[in-house]
Amino acid sequence: MQQLPSNLHKKLSAAITAYDKSEAESIAYILMEHFWNLTKTDVLLNQWTTEVNEEQLTSLINRVNTAEPVQYITGGTWFYDRKFKVNKNVLIPRFETEELVHLIINEHKKEQDLRLLDACTGSGCIAISLSAELNTAQTFAVDISTEALKTAKANADLNKTPINFIQDNLLSPDLEKLPESLDVLVSNPPYVKESEKSLMHSNVLDYEPHLALFVEDDNPLIFYKALAGLGKKLLKPGGKIYFEINEQLGKETADVLRSFDFQNIRIIKDLNGKDRIVAGEKNN
């Protein structure tokens, strides 16, 4: 053990070569805060007495430089102003998903006793955020993965938010497990086509769970078809359905909802101008 050098942030940033300078500096701050409890202010003012284990420091640098996401290294991330645990069993929440959550909150914030279901919940970030922000009577979250549900349950406990978790395969669902008379069904299901793997960065492709990411090229809308069918059964008349989508398949995803007789169907762009959300309403 030795005392942290005064130029640790500079040393750590320079050693992170898998990212550009700006990202490396940001990652260095995240690591210093998580592993040594040093804020950015502490670093800038050179105010600390913490000691560093050189082996730990080398290990962290190596992990970052193999493109392991810093969120997995620290075991957590922020989503909609809340802290969430993440690991190799769940996707790291994205800004685009925050936009989905924000839309639903804005459209339902005046309603009372909402019944919500988050399909393919992963870390639970959607279900937990909506349950915390809206006037919910019950919130349900479904996933096929046992390990993902363990993480989601831990996040519900961390954020002190009651969620009803259900393990089920939504491509062949057990309807007896699933709630009816829902006001909202939301999902960020797997939607990246296998052929798009070559376009993805190694920090996603090599570390995040493929079960939650990819679909076959010959049936890229498989989850949306299944979920639209479920929506027809589980939503009350006038209930809303919301999907995060593949930016290349906005029209096609909207057509899926049309084929199940949903109405008031919208394709909504994200902040980058890409088709990112499809929403609809169950016909009365």
GIZIZI-V920497 format. One record per residue. N is the residue number from 1. RES is the residue in one letter. OMEGA is omega in whole degrees, 0 to 359 (* if undefined). NEAR is the number of other ideal C-beta (glycine too) atoms within 10 Angstrom. Layout:
N RES OMEGA NEAR
N RES OMEGA NEAR
This chain:
1 M 174 8
2 Q 180 8
3 Q 180 11
4 L 178 19
5 P 183 11
6 S 180 11
7 N 185 11
8 L 182 21
9 H 179 21
10 K 180 13
11 K 182 14
12 L 179 23
13 S 181 20
14 A 182 14
15 A 179 16
16 I 187 21
17 T 182 10
18 A 183 17
19 Y 177 17
20 D 188 9
21 K 183 10
22 S 179 9
23 E 179 13
24 A 179 18
25 E 179 17
26 S 179 15
27 I 179 21
28 A 178 24
29 Y 180 17
30 I 180 18
31 L 182 24
32 M 179 23
33 E 183 15
34 H 188 15
35 F 182 16
36 W 175 17
37 N 181 10
38 L 178 19
39 T 177 13
40 K 178 13
41 T 177 8
42 D 182 16
43 V 183 21
44 L 181 10
45 L 180 9
46 N 182 11
47 Q 174 10
48 W 176 17
49 T 182 6
50 T 176 14
51 E 183 10
52 V 172 17
53 N 185 11
54 E 178 9
55 E 177 8
56 Q 180 12
57 L 179 18
58 T 179 11
59 S 180 12
60 L 180 23
61 I 180 19
62 N 181 11
63 R 178 16
64 V 184 24
65 N 171 14
66 T 177 12
67 A 173 15
68 E 182 18
69 P 182 20
70 V 179 21
71 Q 176 20
72 Y 179 18
73 I 180 17
74 T 179 17
75 G 181 11
76 G 177 17
77 T 178 20
78 W 178 12
79 F 180 24
80 Y 176 18
81 D 176 9
82 R 180 17
83 K 179 11
84 F 172 26
85 K 175 19
86 V 178 23
87 N 186 17
88 K 181 12
89 N 182 20
90 V 175 27
91 L 172 20
92 I 181 21
93 P 182 24
94 R 176 16
95 F 181 10
96 E 179 17
97 T 173 24
98 E 178 19
99 E 177 18
100 L 179 25
101 V 181 25
102 H 178 13
103 L 183 17
104 I 178 23
105 I 181 15
106 N 185 10
107 E 184 14
108 H 187 19
109 K 181 11
110 K 182 8
111 E 182 12
112 Q 172 9
113 D 180 9
114 L 172 19
115 R 186 20
116 L 171 25
117 L 176 29
118 D 182 29
119 A 186 28
120 C 193 24
121 T 179 29
122 G 181 29
123 S 183 27
124 G 188 31
125 C 180 29
126 I 183 30
127 A 183 30
128 I 180 28
129 S 180 26
130 L 179 25
131 S 181 24
132 A 187 17
133 E 184 19
134 L 177 21
135 N 186 12
136 T 171 22
137 A 178 10
138 Q 174 16
139 T 181 26
140 F 179 22
141 A 186 28
142 V 172 25
143 D 177 28
144 I 188 14
145 S 176 18
146 T 183 9
147 E 177 13
148 A 180 25
149 L 175 21
150 K 179 15
151 T 180 22
152 A 178 29
153 K 177 14
154 A 179 15
155 N 176 26
156 A 177 21
157 D 181 12
158 L 183 15
159 N 176 18
160 K 183 8
161 T 181 19
162 P 179 11
163 I 174 24
164 N 183 14
165 F 182 19
166 I 174 19
167 Q 182 13
168 D 174 16
169 N 187 11
170 L 174 20
171 L 172 12
172 S 191 7
173 P 171 19
174 D 187 11
175 L 179 10
176 E 179 6
177 K 193 11
178 L 183 18
179 P 176 15
180 E 179 11
181 S 179 11
182 L 172 24
183 D 184 19
184 V 168 23
185 L 182 23
186 V 178 28
187 S 167 26
188 N 187 26
189 P 173 21
190 P 180 19
191 Y 179 24
192 V 181 18
193 K 180 18
194 E 182 14
195 S 181 11
196 E 180 16
197 K 184 13
198 S 181 7
199 L 188 9
200 M 178 14
201 H 183 10
202 S 180 11
203 N 174 19
204 V 188 16
205 L 185 16
206 D 188 12
207 Y 184 15
208 E 188 20
209 P 182 17
210 H 178 12
211 L 183 15
212 A 186 21
213 L 200 18
214 F 172 19
215 V 180 19
216 E 181 10
217 D 185 10
218 D 177 8
219 N 188 10
220 P 182 22
221 L 186 19
222 I 181 15
223 F 181 21
224 Y 177 26
225 K 180 16
226 A 183 19
227 L 176 27
228 A 176 24
229 G 177 15
230 L 179 22
231 G 179 26
232 K 182 16
233 K 192 12
234 L 181 23
235 L 172 24
236 K 176 12
237 P 183 9
238 G 178 12
239 G 186 20
240 K 176 21
241 I 183 28
242 Y 178 23
243 F 159 27
244 E 192 22
245 I 169 26
246 N 185 21
247 E 181 14
248 Q 190 14
249 L 180 18
250 G 182 19
251 K 182 10
252 E 179 14
253 T 176 25
254 A 179 21
255 D 176 14
256 V 179 23
257 L 178 26
258 R 182 12
259 S 176 11
260 F 173 18
261 D 170 11
262 F 181 23
263 Q 180 12
264 N 184 12
265 I 181 16
266 R 168 14
267 I 188 14
268 I 181 15
269 K 176 13
270 D 184 18
271 L 177 10
272 N 178 10
273 G 181 8
274 K 174 13
275 D 187 18
276 R 182 23
277 I 169 23
278 V 181 26
279 A 178 21
280 G 184 25
281 E 179 18
282 K 179 24
283 N 179 13
284 N * 7
